[in-house]
Amino acid sequence: MIQVIVKKQNGNITGFHMEGHDIVCASISVLAINCVNSIEEFTEDSFSEGMDEERGMISFDLTGEISEKTQLLLQSMLLGIEHIAEEYGKKY
């Protein structure tokens, strides 16, 4: 099972932590990695990140000002995760 923790402050997403391996791991990982890469490429926002392939862990935290672009990218990632969760149900 994959656990996803979304960190919020004042209604803004400020980070996330994902961990676990199962059948939907690849889908969730692609969404998260693409989101982090997009924030790095398309914004000036600062962040810290961590990954551990053995644990299936991705951690991401914004460390400064949060742009509207970054919020949109994070919301898009969360929407994708929610749709995957709906599709596969509580089993995964």
C-alpha positions in Angstrom: 0.0 0.0 0.0 1.2 3.5 -0.8 0.7 6.3 1.8 0.5 9.8 0.6 0.7 12.7 3.1 0.0 16.2 1.7 1.3 19.1 3.8 -0.8 22.3 3.7 -0.5 25.7 5.3 -3.1 28.5 4.9 -4.8 26.5 2.2 -1.6 26.1 0.1 0.1 22.8 -0.5 3.6 23.1 1.0 4.9 19.6 0.5 4.2 15.9 0.4 5.6 12.6 1.6 4.9 9.3 -0.2 6.0 5.9 0.8 5.3 2.3 -0.2 5.3 -0.2 -3.0 2.4 -1.9 -4.8 0.8 -2.1 -8.2 0.1 1.6 -8.5 3.5 2.7 -7.2 4.8 3.5 -10.7 1.8 5.7 -11.5 2.1 7.6 -8.3 5.9 7.9 -8.6 5.6 9.3 -12.2 3.1 12.0 -11.0 5.3 13.0 -8.1 8.6 13.0 -9.9 7.1 14.9 -12.9 5.7 17.4 -10.5 9.0 18.0 -8.7 10.8 18.3 -12.1 8.2 20.7 -13.4 8.5 22.9 -10.3 12.3 23.0 -10.7 12.0 23.7 -14.5 9.2 26.2 -14.7 9.4 28.1 -11.4 11.9 29.9 -9.2 10.5 28.3 -6.0 13.0 26.7 -3.6 12.5 23.2 -2.2 14.1 20.3 -0.6 13.5 16.7 -1.7 14.5 13.2 -0.7 14.1 9.8 -2.3 14.7 6.2 -1.2 14.0 3.6 -3.9 14.0 0.6 -1.6 11.3 2.1 0.6 9.5 3.7 -2.4 9.8 7.0 -0.6 9.6 10.5 -2.1 9.6 13.6 0.1 9.2 17.2 -1.0 9.0 20.4 0.9 8.8 24.0 -0.3 11.3 26.2 1.6 10.4 29.7 0.6 7.7 31.7 -1.2 5.1 29.6 -3.1 4.2 30.7 -6.5 0.8 30.2 -8.2 2.5 28.0 -10.8 3.8 25.7 -8.1 0.4 25.5 -6.4 -1.2 24.6 -9.8 1.4 21.9 -10.4 1.0 20.4 -6.9 -2.8 20.5 -7.2 -2.6 18.7 -10.6 -0.4 16.0 -9.0 -2.9 15.6 -6.1 -5.8 15.4 -8.6 -4.0 12.6 -10.5 -3.3 10.7 -7.2 -7.0 11.1 -6.2 -8.1 9.7 -9.5 -5.8 6.7 -9.2 -7.1 6.1 -5.6 -10.7 6.2 -6.9 -9.8 3.8 -9.7 -8.1 1.2 -7.6 -10.1 1.6 -4.4 -9.0 0.9 -0.9 -7.2 -2.3 -1.8 -4.2 -0.2 -3.0 
